[in-house]
Amino acid sequence: MASSLLRSLSRRQSQPKTHQYQISRTFVEARVKWVRDRGLDHAVEKEKHLRPMLALKNLIKSEPSKSLPVSVAAEQKTQLSLPTRTIEFIRKYPSVFQEFLPPGGSPARPHVRLTPEILHLDDEEQLIYNNPTHRNDIADRLLKLLMLTRVNKIPLHVIDRFQWDLGLPHDYVRTLLTDYPDYFQITSMKSNYANQKPVLALELVCWTDDLARSVIEKKARAYKKGMPLAFPLEFSRGYELEKKIKKWLVDWQKLPYISPYEDAFHLQSKSDQAEKWTVAVLHELLHLLIPKKTDKENILCLGDYLGLRSRFKRALLNHPGIFYVSNKIRTHTVILREGYKRDLLVQKHPLMGMRYQYIHLMNKEKEVVKPLGDGTGTTREQKRIKRGEKDGEEDEEELDEFSGSEAEDASDDDFEDDDDDDDDDDDDEEEEEEDEEDEDEDKMAGHCNVVVGRGRMARNSLLRTEMNQRSRSSVRDSSNGTKPNMVGDRVPTPISRKEVSRRGRNANVRTPVRSRYPRSTGRLLAEMKGASA
């Protein structure tokens, strides 16, 4: 009886801690809001087509002639992960690839080679790979990855997924692993798949305590095992935590920190302590990668091998302040938030500096000025000029209406008496103000007055051009026997909007009756009447 009572009391004492984890987890089991981070999305998007370009570059460089038929490269499109047709991809980056025809070759079988600029960058990249400091660094990263798994053995096909992110050379098995026999060795192991065929694996030779320290442990001062270390948090702009989740997160950060290099498989898989250890594993894994990011499928593939796939997925979903998942370039990329400031790496690895130079060379063609049919200008300027021509045609139509009304007003002013000059000056000032307002509207509307130009000088030049065309057409008509410029054959000019508004303002103003004849004819008739008198 007493023994059963003691067992029941011990169960009650051990339940609160586990029960507290389960209650706190109910707050996180709710769907966590995902908010886009434009800076981190741009960090992923700017590396678009970089890996296929480098894969094709390495293939061309491996040929003895340093060139390759395009048809041969097209046969390996899947292995190279080319996003489009091979010839289209080659022509998309002329600053990287040169398409040419070999002597005596058929136009139907073009070849491709590398440009001098890309060869120069490739030489610099090889210097980095051959640098002893870099080789020791990536060997330590690979060793820490083996220590992180606690099984001390990883299949090579899993490591191949992290080859790009670890900064391993193209043929790392032959050029790197053989130089570190005290670190690694190639062995065989049974596959986790149904067939269980033996596969090649990389095995850890010797455990190194100096490397078995995580980044968070190194940053913490006077750290002792079991201390509650907190992960750095940074959320996207506009992200707001619910009160329950925020309270749970504060309590979760206060839990003891278990090193990712320690074995914590004995913890309950759904407990908060186990989740903090899982987050520590992912946090250290992303710190080992030189771009501080990798494809989500790579992490899940490693999780399948370790039996932590569901834990990895839950950790990525429940902790958006530590990890960010971008869906750019048709994939899901897991990014360590503390490794970036906007779209730039906080600590840039030399190999990442080379990759940024490759990206700059790929985008260099976009900055080159492309000639127009009649001069120079970029493609964007061509579109702007085309839009300007359309706007210019509309401006010319408005200008024709405006110039016709001005010519009519000028002829009408000749019929007026000298007492109306002041009124005409006021009207001219109002028209000038309207012209200035129209010019401002043209600037705000299109910014495209390339053909027509801006200001009254361009309008006057177009007016003179229009008058010359009309004079030439009148000469042709007179040669055909017609006289379109006679007063009786004059076609009334359509009234523009400006003229309607001007006449509307002066509708209530009485103007003197104008003479039917020009002013010079009126003087002549007056002189004739005086002579007869």
Order of alpha helices (4+ residues) and beta strands (2+ residues): alpha-alpha-alpha-beta-alpha-alpha-alpha-beta-beta-alpha-alpha-beta-alpha-alpha-alpha-beta-beta-alpha-alpha-alpha-beta-alpha-alpha-beta-beta-beta-beta-alpha-alpha-alpha-alpha-alpha-alpha
